Amino acid sequence: MSDENNVKTFKNKEEAENLLNESRNRIDEIDNELFNLICQRTFLAKDIALAKEYLGMPIYDKNREEAVHAKIEELSEKNGIDAEIVDQIVNMLTILSKNEQKEILRRNVDG
């Protein structure tokens, strides 16, 4: 595999097609892994919601969210990935988690 600063050159069409197929297959595997991680992350919302409820904490924790976003920005810059887009992804994950926490607390109240 080539370094990110080098342009990949191919000897023939078959080599390019093989790389394309291998890369697409690996992306499919990564997508499955990402989905599983999102499910795990979302499942943890139950524990977080119940702990926050017991501790009398609100669902929204400004300090925690700011810390998460700062960490993501640092990691993005370190790895040369668009920090703004990664931040949007983290925002969506945070919204998913907060929505799950709200639903858990609502079910807890409603029985």
Distance bins in CASP14 RR format, pairs under 12 A and 6 or more apart:
PFRMAT RR
TARGET T0000
AUTHOR 0000-0000-0000
RMODE 2
METHOD distances of the structure
MODEL  1
1 8 0 0 0 0 1 0 0 0 0 0 0
1 19 0 0 0 0 1 0 0 0 0 0 0
1 22 0 0 0 0 1 0 0 0 0 0 0
1 23 0 0 0 0 1 0 0 0 0 0 0
1 26 0 0 0 0 0 1 0 0 0 0 0
2 8 1 0 1 0 0 0 0 0 0 0 0
2 9 0 0 0 0 1 0 0 0 0 0 0
2 10 0 0 0 0 0 1 0 0 0 0 0
2 19 0 0 0 0 1 0 0 0 0 0 0
2 23 0 0 0 0 0 1 0 0 0 0 0
4 79 0 0 0 0 0 1 0 0 0 0 0
4 80 0 0 0 0 1 0 0 0 0 0 0
4 81 0 0 0 0 0 1 0 0 0 0 0
5 80 0 0 0 0 0 1 0 0 0 0 0
8 15 0 0 0 0 1 0 0 0 0 0 0
8 16 0 0 0 0 1 0 0 0 0 0 0
8 18 0 0 0 0 0 1 0 0 0 0 0
8 19 1 0 0 1 0 0 0 0 0 0 0
8 20 0 0 0 0 0 1 0 0 0 0 0
8 23 0 0 0 0 0 1 0 0 0 0 0
9 15 0 0 0 0 1 0 0 0 0 0 0
9 16 0 0 0 0 1 0 0 0 0 0 0
9 19 0 0 0 0 0 1 0 0 0 0 0
10 16 1 0 1 0 0 0 0 0 0 0 0
10 17 0 0 0 0 1 0 0 0 0 0 0
10 18 0 0 0 0 1 0 0 0 0 0 0
10 19 1 0 0 1 0 0 0 0 0 0 0
10 20 0 0 0 0 0 1 0 0 0 0 0
11 17 0 0 0 0 0 1 0 0 0 0 0
11 18 0 0 0 0 0 1 0 0 0 0 0
11 19 0 0 0 0 0 1 0 0 0 0 0
12 18 0 0 0 0 1 0 0 0 0 0 0
12 19 0 0 0 0 0 1 0 0 0 0 0
13 19 0 0 0 0 0 1 0 0 0 0 0
13 20 0 0 0 0 0 1 0 0 0 0 0
14 20 0 0 0 0 0 1 0 0 0 0 0
14 21 0 0 0 0 0 1 0 0 0 0 0
15 21 0 0 0 0 0 1 0 0 0 0 0
15 22 0 0 0 0 0 1 0 0 0 0 0
16 22 0 0 0 0 0 1 0 0 0 0 0
16 23 0 0 0 0 0 1 0 0 0 0 0
17 23 0 0 0 0 0 1 0 0 0 0 0
17 24 0 0 0 0 0 1 0 0 0 0 0
18 24 0 0 0 0 0 1 0 0 0 0 0
18 25 0 0 0 0 0 1 0 0 0 0 0
19 25 0 0 0 0 0 1 0 0 0 0 0
19 26 0 0 0 0 0 1 0 0 0 0 0
20 26 0 0 0 0 0 1 0 0 0 0 0
20 27 0 0 0 0 0 1 0 0 0 0 0
21 27 0 0 0 0 0 1 0 0 0 0 0
21 28 0 0 0 0 0 1 0 0 0 0 0
22 28 0 0 0 0 0 1 0 0 0 0 0
22 29 0 0 0 0 0 1 0 0 0 0 0
23 29 0 0 0 0 0 1 0 0 0 0 0
23 30 0 0 0 0 0 1 0 0 0 0 0
24 30 0 0 0 0 0 1 0 0 0 0 0
24 31 0 0 0 0 0 1 0 0 0 0 0
25 31 0 0 0 0 0 1 0 0 0 0 0
25 32 0 0 0 0 0 1 0 0 0 0 0
26 32 0 0 0 0 0 1 0 0 0 0 0
26 33 0 0 0 0 0 1 0 0 0 0 0
27 33 0 0 0 0 0 1 0 0 0 0 0
27 34 0 0 0 0 0 1 0 0 0 0 0
28 34 0 0 0 0 0 1 0 0 0 0 0
28 35 0 0 0 0 0 1 0 0 0 0 0
29 35 0 0 0 0 0 1 0 0 0 0 0
29 36 0 0 0 0 0 1 0 0 0 0 0
30 36 0 0 0 0 0 1 0 0 0 0 0
30 37 0 0 0 0 0 1 0 0 0 0 0
31 37 0 0 0 0 0 1 0 0 0 0 0
31 38 0 0 0 0 0 1 0 0 0 0 0
32 38 0 0 0 0 0 1 0 0 0 0 0
32 39 0 0 0 0 0 1 0 0 0 0 0
33 39 0 0 0 0 0 1 0 0 0 0 0
33 40 0 0 0 0 0 1 0 0 0 0 0
34 40 0 0 0 0 0 1 0 0 0 0 0
34 41 0 0 0 0 0 1 0 0 0 0 0
34 89 0 0 0 0 1 0 0 0 0 0 0
34 93 0 0 0 0 0 1 0 0 0 0 0
35 41 0 0 0 0 0 1 0 0 0 0 0
35 42 0 0 0 0 0 1 0 0 0 0 0
36 42 0 0 0 0 0 1 0 0 0 0 0
36 43 0 0 0 0 0 1 0 0 0 0 0
37 43 0 0 0 0 0 1 0 0 0 0 0
37 44 0 0 0 0 0 1 0 0 0 0 0
37 89 0 0 0 0 0 1 0 0 0 0 0
37 93 0 0 0 0 1 0 0 0 0 0 0
38 44 0 0 0 0 0 1 0 0 0 0 0
38 45 0 0 0 0 0 1 0 0 0 0 0
38 89 0 0 0 0 0 1 0 0 0 0 0
38 90 0 0 0 0 0 1 0 0 0 0 0
38 92 0 0 0 0 1 0 0 0 0 0 0
38 93 1 0 0 1 0 0 0 0 0 0 0
38 94 0 0 0 0 0 1 0 0 0 0 0
38 96 1 0 0 1 0 0 0 0 0 0 0
38 97 0 0 0 0 1 0 0 0 0 0 0
38 100 0 0 0 0 0 1 0 0 0 0 0
39 45 0 0 0 0 0 1 0 0 0 0 0
39 93 0 0 0 0 0 1 0 0 0 0 0
39 96 0 0 0 0 0 1 0 0 0 0 0
39 97 0 0 0 0 0 1 0 0 0 0 0
39 100 0 0 0 0 0 1 0 0 0 0 0
40 46 0 0 0 0 0 1 0 0 0 0 0
40 47 0 0 0 0 0 1 0 0 0 0 0
40 93 0 0 0 0 0 1 0 0 0 0 0
40 97 0 0 0 0 0 1 0 0 0 0 0
41 47 0 0 0 0 0 1 0 0 0 0 0
41 48 0 0 0 0 0 1 0 0 0 0 0
41 68 0 0 0 0 0 1 0 0 0 0 0
41 89 0 0 0 0 0 1 0 0 0 0 0
41 90 0 0 0 0 0 1 0 0 0 0 0
41 92 0 0 0 0 0 1 0 0 0 0 0
41 93 1 0 0 1 0 0 0 0 0 0 0
41 94 0 0 0 0 1 0 0 0 0 0 0
41 96 0 0 0 0 1 0 0 0 0 0 0
41 97 1 0 0 1 0 0 0 0 0 0 0
41 100 0 0 0 0 1 0 0 0 0 0 0
42 48 0 0 0 0 0 1 0 0 0 0 0
42 49 0 0 0 0 0 1 0 0 0 0 0
42 92 0 0 0 0 0 1 0 0 0 0 0
42 93 0 0 0 0 1 0 0 0 0 0 0
42 94 0 0 0 0 0 1 0 0 0 0 0
42 95 0 0 0 0 0 1 0 0 0 0 0
42 96 1 0 1 0 0 0 0 0 0 0 0
42 97 1 0 0 1 0 0 0 0 0 0 0
42 98 0 0 0 0 0 1 0 0 0 0 0
42 99 0 0 0 0 1 0 0 0 0 0 0
42 100 1 0 1 0 0 0 0 0 0 0 0
42 101 0 0 0 0 1 0 0 0 0 0 0
42 103 0 0 0 0 0 1 0 0 0 0 0
42 104 0 0 0 0 0 1 0 0 0 0 0
43 49 0 0 0 0 0 1 0 0 0 0 0
43 96 0 0 0 0 0 1 0 0 0 0 0
43 97 0 0 0 0 1 0 0 0 0 0 0
43 100 0 0 0 0 1 0 0 0 0 0 0
43 101 0 0 0 0 0 1 0 0 0 0 0
43 104 0 0 0 0 0 1 0 0 0 0 0
44 50 0 0 0 0 0 1 0 0 0 0 0
44 51 0 0 0 0 0 1 0 0 0 0 0
44 93 0 0 0 0 0 1 0 0 0 0 0
44 96 0 0 0 0 0 1 0 0 0 0 0
44 97 1 0 0 1 0 0 0 0 0 0 0
44 100 0 0 0 0 1 0 0 0 0 0 0
44 101 0 0 0 0 1 0 0 0 0 0 0
44 104 0 0 0 0 0 1 0 0 0 0 0
45 51 0 0 0 0 0 1 0 0 0 0 0
45 52 0 0 0 0 1 0 0 0 0 0 0
45 59 0 0 0 0 1 0 0 0 0 0 0
45 93 0 0 0 0 0 1 0 0 0 0 0
45 94 0 0 0 0 0 1 0 0 0 0 0
45 95 0 0 0 0 0 1 0 0 0 0 0
45 96 0 0 0 0 1 0 0 0 0 0 0
45 97 1 0 1 0 0 0 0 0 0 0 0
45 98 1 0 0 1 0 0 0 0 0 0 0
45 99 0 0 0 0 1 0 0 0 0 0 0
45 100 1 1 0 0 0 0 0 0 0 0 0
45 101 1 0 1 0 0 0 0 0 0 0 0
45 102 0 0 0 0 1 0 0 0 0 0 0
45 103 0 0 0 0 1 0 0 0 0 0 0
45 104 1 0 0 1 0 0 0 0 0 0 0
45 105 0 0 0 0 0 1 0 0 0 0 0
46 52 0 0 0 0 0 1 0 0 0 0 0
46 53 0 0 0 0 0 1 0 0 0 0 0
46 97 0 0 0 0 0 1 0 0 0 0 0
46 100 1 0 0 1 0 0 0 0 0 0 0
46 101 1 0 0 1 0 0 0 0 0 0 0
46 102 0 0 0 0 0 1 0 0 0 0 0
46 103 0 0 0 0 1 0 0 0 0 0 0
46 104 1 0 1 0 0 0 0 0 0 0 0
46 105 0 0 0 0 1 0 0 0 0 0 0
46 107 0 0 0 0 1 0 0 0 0 0 0
46 108 0 0 0 0 1 0 0 0 0 0 0
47 53 0 0 0 0 0 1 0 0 0 0 0
47 54 0 0 0 0 0 1 0 0 0 0 0
47 97 0 0 0 0 0 1 0 0 0 0 0
47 100 0 0 0 0 0 1 0 0 0 0 0
47 101 0 0 0 0 1 0 0 0 0 0 0
47 104 0 0 0 0 1 0 0 0 0 0 0
48 54 0 0 0 0 0 1 0 0 0 0 0
48 55 0 0 0 0 0 1 0 0 0 0 0
48 57 0 0 0 0 1 0 0 0 0 0 0
48 58 0 0 0 0 0 1 0 0 0 0 0
48 59 0 0 0 0 1 0 0 0 0 0 0
48 60 0 0 0 0 0 1 0 0 0 0 0
48 61 0 0 0 0 1 0 0 0 0 0 0
48 64 0 0 0 0 1 0 0 0 0 0 0
48 94 0 0 0 0 0 1 0 0 0 0 0
48 97 1 0 0 1 0 0 0 0 0 0 0
48 98 0 0 0 0 1 0 0 0 0 0 0
48 100 0 0 0 0 1 0 0 0 0 0 0
48 101 1 0 0 1 0 0 0 0 0 0 0
48 102 0 0 0 0 0 1 0 0 0 0 0
48 104 0 0 0 0 1 0 0 0 0 0 0
48 105 0 0 0 0 0 1 0 0 0 0 0
49 55 0 0 0 0 0 1 0 0 0 0 0
49 56 0 0 0 0 0 1 0 0 0 0 0
49 57 0 0 0 0 1 0 0 0 0 0 0
49 58 0 0 0 0 0 1 0 0 0 0 0
49 59 1 0 0 1 0 0 0 0 0 0 0
49 61 0 0 0 0 0 1 0 0 0 0 0
49 97 0 0 0 0 1 0 0 0 0 0 0
49 98 0 0 0 0 1 0 0 0 0 0 0
49 99 0 0 0 0 0 1 0 0 0 0 0
49 100 1 0 0 1 0 0 0 0 0 0 0
49 101 1 1 0 0 0 0 0 0 0 0 0
49 102 1 0 0 1 0 0 0 0 0 0 0
49 103 0 0 0 0 1 0 0 0 0 0 0
49 104 1 0 1 0 0 0 0 0 0 0 0
49 105 1 0 1 0 0 0 0 0 0 0 0
49 106 0 0 0 0 1 0 0 0 0 0 0
49 107 0 0 0 0 1 0 0 0 0 0 0
49 108 1 0 0 1 0 0 0 0 0 0 0
49 109 0 0 0 0 0 1 0 0 0 0 0
50 56 0 0 0 0 0 1 0 0 0 0 0
50 57 0 0 0 0 0 1 0 0 0 0 0
50 59 0 0 0 0 0 1 0 0 0 0 0
50 100 0 0 0 0 0 1 0 0 0 0 0
50 101 0 0 0 0 1 0 0 0 0 0 0
50 104 1 0 0 1 0 0 0 0 0 0 0
50 105 0 0 0 0 1 0 0 0 0 0 0
50 107 0 0 0 0 0 1 0 0 0 0 0
50 108 1 0 0 1 0 0 0 0 0 0 0
51 57 1 0 0 1 0 0 0 0 0 0 0
51 59 0 0 0 0 0 1 0 0 0 0 0
51 61 0 0 0 0 0 1 0 0 0 0 0
51 101 0 0 0 0 0 1 0 0 0 0 0
51 104 0 0 0 0 0 1 0 0 0 0 0
51 105 0 0 0 0 0 1 0 0 0 0 0
52 58 1 0 0 1 0 0 0 0 0 0 0
52 59 1 0 0 1 0 0 0 0 0 0 0
52 60 0 0 0 0 1 0 0 0 0 0 0
52 61 1 0 0 1 0 0 0 0 0 0 0
52 64 0 0 0 0 0 1 0 0 0 0 0
52 97 0 0 0 0 0 1 0 0 0 0 0
52 98 0 0 0 0 0 1 0 0 0 0 0
52 101 1 0 0 1 0 0 0 0 0 0 0
52 102 0 0 0 0 0 1 0 0 0 0 0
52 104 0 0 0 0 1 0 0 0 0 0 0
52 105 0 0 0 0 1 0 0 0 0 0 0
52 108 0 0 0 0 0 1 0 0 0 0 0
53 59 0 0 0 0 1 0 0 0 0 0 0
53 101 0 0 0 0 1 0 0 0 0 0 0
53 102 0 0 0 0 0 1 0 0 0 0 0
53 104 0 0 0 0 1 0 0 0 0 0 0
53 105 1 0 1 0 0 0 0 0 0 0 0
53 106 0 0 0 0 0 1 0 0 0 0 0
53 107 0 0 0 0 0 1 0 0 0 0 0
53 108 1 0 0 1 0 0 0 0 0 0 0
53 109 0 0 0 0 1 0 0 0 0 0 0
54 105 0 0 0 0 0 1 0 0 0 0 0
54 108 0 0 0 0 0 1 0 0 0 0 0
55 61 0 0 0 0 0 1 0 0 0 0 0
56 105 0 0 0 0 0 1 0 0 0 0 0
57 63 0 0 0 0 0 1 0 0 0 0 0
57 64 0 0 0 0 1 0 0 0 0 0 0
57 101 0 0 0 0 0 1 0 0 0 0 0
57 105 0 0 0 0 0 1 0 0 0 0 0
58 64 0 0 0 0 0 1 0 0 0 0 0
58 65 0 0 0 0 0 1 0 0 0 0 0
58 98 0 0 0 0 0 1 0 0 0 0 0
58 101 0 0 0 0 1 0 0 0 0 0 0
58 102 0 0 0 0 0 1 0 0 0 0 0
58 105 0 0 0 0 0 1 0 0 0 0 0
59 65 0 0 0 0 0 1 0 0 0 0 0
59 94 0 0 0 0 0 1 0 0 0 0 0
59 95 0 0 0 0 0 1 0 0 0 0 0
59 97 0 0 0 0 1 0 0 0 0 0 0
59 98 1 0 1 0 0 0 0 0 0 0 0
59 99 0 0 0 0 1 0 0 0 0 0 0
59 100 0 0 0 0 1 0 0 0 0 0 0
59 101 1 0 1 0 0 0 0 0 0 0 0
59 102 1 0 0 1 0 0 0 0 0 0 0
59 103 0 0 0 0 0 1 0 0 0 0 0
59 104 0 0 0 0 1 0 0 0 0 0 0
59 105 1 0 0 1 0 0 0 0 0 0 0
59 106 0 0 0 0 0 1 0 0 0 0 0
60 66 0 0 0 0 0 1 0 0 0 0 0
60 94 0 0 0 0 1 0 0 0 0 0 0
60 95 0 0 0 0 0 1 0 0 0 0 0
60 97 0 0 0 0 0 1 0 0 0 0 0
60 98 1 0 0 1 0 0 0 0 0 0 0
60 99 0 0 0 0 0 1 0 0 0 0 0
60 101 0 0 0 0 1 0 0 0 0 0 0
60 102 0 0 0 0 0 1 0 0 0 0 0
61 67 0 0 0 0 1 0 0 0 0 0 0
61 68 0 0 0 0 1 0 0 0 0 0 0
61 94 0 0 0 0 0 1 0 0 0 0 0
61 97 0 0 0 0 0 1 0 0 0 0 0
61 98 0 0 0 0 1 0 0 0 0 0 0
61 101 0 0 0 0 0 1 0 0 0 0 0
62 68 0 0 0 0 0 1 0 0 0 0 0
62 69 0 0 0 0 0 1 0 0 0 0 0
62 94 0 0 0 0 0 1 0 0 0 0 0
63 69 0 0 0 0 0 1 0 0 0 0 0
63 70 0 0 0 0 0 1 0 0 0 0 0
64 70 0 0 0 0 0 1 0 0 0 0 0
64 71 0 0 0 0 0 1 0 0 0 0 0
64 90 0 0 0 0 0 1 0 0 0 0 0
64 94 0 0 0 0 1 0 0 0 0 0 0
64 97 0 0 0 0 0 1 0 0 0 0 0
64 98 0 0 0 0 0 1 0 0 0 0 0
65 71 0 0 0 0 0 1 0 0 0 0 0
65 72 0 0 0 0 0 1 0 0 0 0 0
65 87 0 0 0 0 0 1 0 0 0 0 0
65 90 0 0 0 0 1 0 0 0 0 0 0
65 91 0 0 0 0 1 0 0 0 0 0 0
65 93 0 0 0 0 0 1 0 0 0 0 0
65 94 1 0 0 1 0 0 0 0 0 0 0
65 95 0 0 0 0 0 1 0 0 0 0 0
65 97 0 0 0 0 0 1 0 0 0 0 0
65 98 0 0 0 0 1 0 0 0 0 0 0
66 72 0 0 0 0 0 1 0 0 0 0 0
66 73 0 0 0 0 0 1 0 0 0 0 0
66 87 0 0 0 0 0 1 0 0 0 0 0
66 90 0 0 0 0 0 1 0 0 0 0 0
66 94 0 0 0 0 0 1 0 0 0 0 0
67 73 0 0 0 0 0 1 0 0 0 0 0
67 74 0 0 0 0 0 1 0 0 0 0 0
67 90 0 0 0 0 0 1 0 0 0 0 0
67 94 0 0 0 0 0 1 0 0 0 0 0
68 74 0 0 0 0 0 1 0 0 0 0 0
68 75 0 0 0 0 0 1 0 0 0 0 0
68 86 0 0 0 0 0 1 0 0 0 0 0
68 87 0 0 0 0 1 0 0 0 0 0 0
68 89 0 0 0 0 0 1 0 0 0 0 0
68 90 1 0 0 1 0 0 0 0 0 0 0
68 91 0 0 0 0 1 0 0 0 0 0 0
68 93 0 0 0 0 1 0 0 0 0 0 0
68 94 1 0 0 1 0 0 0 0 0 0 0
68 97 0 0 0 0 0 1 0 0 0 0 0
69 75 0 0 0 0 0 1 0 0 0 0 0
69 76 0 0 0 0 0 1 0 0 0 0 0
69 83 0 0 0 0 1 0 0 0 0 0 0
69 84 0 0 0 0 0 1 0 0 0 0 0
69 86 0 0 0 0 1 0 0 0 0 0 0
69 87 1 0 0 1 0 0 0 0 0 0 0
69 88 0 0 0 0 0 1 0 0 0 0 0
69 89 0 0 0 0 0 1 0 0 0 0 0
69 90 1 0 0 1 0 0 0 0 0 0 0
69 91 0 0 0 0 1 0 0 0 0 0 0
69 93 0 0 0 0 0 1 0 0 0 0 0
69 94 0 0 0 0 1 0 0 0 0 0 0
70 76 0 0 0 0 0 1 0 0 0 0 0
70 77 0 0 0 0 0 1 0 0 0 0 0
70 83 0 0 0 0 0 1 0 0 0 0 0
70 87 0 0 0 0 0 1 0 0 0 0 0
70 90 0 0 0 0 0 1 0 0 0 0 0
71 77 0 0 0 0 0 1 0 0 0 0 0
71 78 0 0 0 0 0 1 0 0 0 0 0
71 83 0 0 0 0 0 1 0 0 0 0 0
71 86 0 0 0 0 0 1 0 0 0 0 0
71 87 0 0 0 0 0 1 0 0 0 0 0
71 90 0 0 0 0 1 0 0 0 0 0 0
72 78 0 0 0 0 0 1 0 0 0 0 0
72 79 0 0 0 0 0 1 0 0 0 0 0
72 81 0 0 0 0 1 0 0 0 0 0 0
72 82 0 0 0 0 0 1 0 0 0 0 0
72 83 1 0 0 1 0 0 0 0 0 0 0
72 84 0 0 0 0 0 1 0 0 0 0 0
72 85 0 0 0 0 0 1 0 0 0 0 0
72 86 1 0 1 0 0 0 0 0 0 0 0
72 87 1 0 1 0 0 0 0 0 0 0 0
72 88 0 0 0 0 0 1 0 0 0 0 0
72 89 0 0 0 0 1 0 0 0 0 0 0
72 90 1 0 1 0 0 0 0 0 0 0 0
72 91 0 0 0 0 1 0 0 0 0 0 0
72 93 0 0 0 0 0 1 0 0 0 0 0
72 94 0 0 0 0 0 1 0 0 0 0 0
73 79 0 0 0 0 0 1 0 0 0 0 0
73 80 0 0 0 0 0 1 0 0 0 0 0
73 81 0 0 0 0 0 1 0 0 0 0 0
73 82 0 0 0 0 0 1 0 0 0 0 0
73 83 1 0 1 0 0 0 0 0 0 0 0
73 84 0 0 0 0 1 0 0 0 0 0 0
73 85 0 0 0 0 0 1 0 0 0 0 0
73 86 0 0 0 0 1 0 0 0 0 0 0
73 87 1 0 0 1 0 0 0 0 0 0 0
73 90 0 0 0 0 1 0 0 0 0 0 0
74 80 0 0 0 0 0 1 0 0 0 0 0
74 81 0 0 0 0 0 1 0 0 0 0 0
74 83 0 0 0 0 1 0 0 0 0 0 0
74 86 0 0 0 0 0 1 0 0 0 0 0
74 87 0 0 0 0 0 1 0 0 0 0 0
75 81 1 0 0 1 0 0 0 0 0 0 0
75 82 0 0 0 0 0 1 0 0 0 0 0
75 83 0 0 0 0 1 0 0 0 0 0 0
75 86 1 0 0 1 0 0 0 0 0 0 0
75 87 0 0 0 0 0 1 0 0 0 0 0
75 89 0 0 0 0 0 1 0 0 0 0 0
75 90 0 0 0 0 0 1 0 0 0 0 0
76 82 1 0 0 1 0 0 0 0 0 0 0
76 83 1 1 0 0 0 0 0 0 0 0 0
76 84 0 0 0 0 1 0 0 0 0 0 0
76 85 0 0 0 0 1 0 0 0 0 0 0
76 86 1 0 1 0 0 0 0 0 0 0 0
76 87 1 0 0 1 0 0 0 0 0 0 0
76 88 0 0 0 0 0 1 0 0 0 0 0
76 89 0 0 0 0 0 1 0 0 0 0 0
76 90 0 0 0 0 1 0 0 0 0 0 0
77 83 1 0 0 1 0 0 0 0 0 0 0
77 84 0 0 0 0 0 1 0 0 0 0 0
77 86 0 0 0 0 1 0 0 0 0 0 0
77 87 0 0 0 0 0 1 0 0 0 0 0
78 86 0 0 0 0 0 1 0 0 0 0 0
79 86 0 0 0 0 1 0 0 0 0 0 0
80 86 0 0 0 0 1 0 0 0 0 0 0
81 87 0 0 0 0 0 1 0 0 0 0 0
81 89 0 0 0 0 0 1 0 0 0 0 0
82 88 0 0 0 0 1 0 0 0 0 0 0
82 89 0 0 0 0 0 1 0 0 0 0 0
83 89 0 0 0 0 0 1 0 0 0 0 0
83 90 0 0 0 0 0 1 0 0 0 0 0
84 90 0 0 0 0 0 1 0 0 0 0 0
84 91 0 0 0 0 0 1 0 0 0 0 0
85 91 0 0 0 0 0 1 0 0 0 0 0
85 92 0 0 0 0 0 1 0 0 0 0 0
86 92 0 0 0 0 0 1 0 0 0 0 0
86 93 0 0 0 0 0 1 0 0 0 0 0
87 93 0 0 0 0 0 1 0 0 0 0 0
87 94 0 0 0 0 0 1 0 0 0 0 0
88 94 0 0 0 0 0 1 0 0 0 0 0
88 95 0 0 0 0 0 1 0 0 0 0 0
89 95 0 0 0 0 0 1 0 0 0 0 0
89 96 0 0 0 0 0 1 0 0 0 0 0
90 96 0 0 0 0 0 1 0 0 0 0 0
90 97 0 0 0 0 0 1 0 0 0 0 0
91 97 0 0 0 0 0 1 0 0 0 0 0
91 98 0 0 0 0 0 1 0 0 0 0 0
92 98 0 0 0 0 0 1 0 0 0 0 0
92 99 0 0 0 0 0 1 0 0 0 0 0
93 99 0 0 0 0 0 1 0 0 0 0 0
93 100 0 0 0 0 0 1 0 0 0 0 0
94 100 0 0 0 0 0 1 0 0 0 0 0
94 101 0 0 0 0 0 1 0 0 0 0 0
95 101 0 0 0 0 0 1 0 0 0 0 0
95 102 0 0 0 0 0 1 0 0 0 0 0
96 102 0 0 0 0 0 1 0 0 0 0 0
96 103 0 0 0 0 0 1 0 0 0 0 0
97 103 0 0 0 0 0 1 0 0 0 0 0
97 104 0 0 0 0 0 1 0 0 0 0 0
98 104 0 0 0 0 0 1 0 0 0 0 0
98 105 0 0 0 0 0 1 0 0 0 0 0
99 105 0 0 0 0 0 1 0 0 0 0 0
99 106 0 0 0 0 0 1 0 0 0 0 0
100 106 0 0 0 0 0 1 0 0 0 0 0
100 107 0 0 0 0 0 1 0 0 0 0 0
101 107 0 0 0 0 0 1 0 0 0 0 0
101 108 0 0 0 0 0 1 0 0 0 0 0
102 108 0 0 0 0 0 1 0 0 0 0 0
102 109 0 0 0 0 0 1 0 0 0 0 0
103 109 0 0 0 0 0 1 0 0 0 0 0
103 110 0 0 0 0 0 1 0 0 0 0 0
104 110 0 0 0 0 0 1 0 0 0 0 0
104 111 0 0 0 0 0 1 0 0 0 0 0
105 111 0 0 0 0 0 1 0 0 0 0 0
END
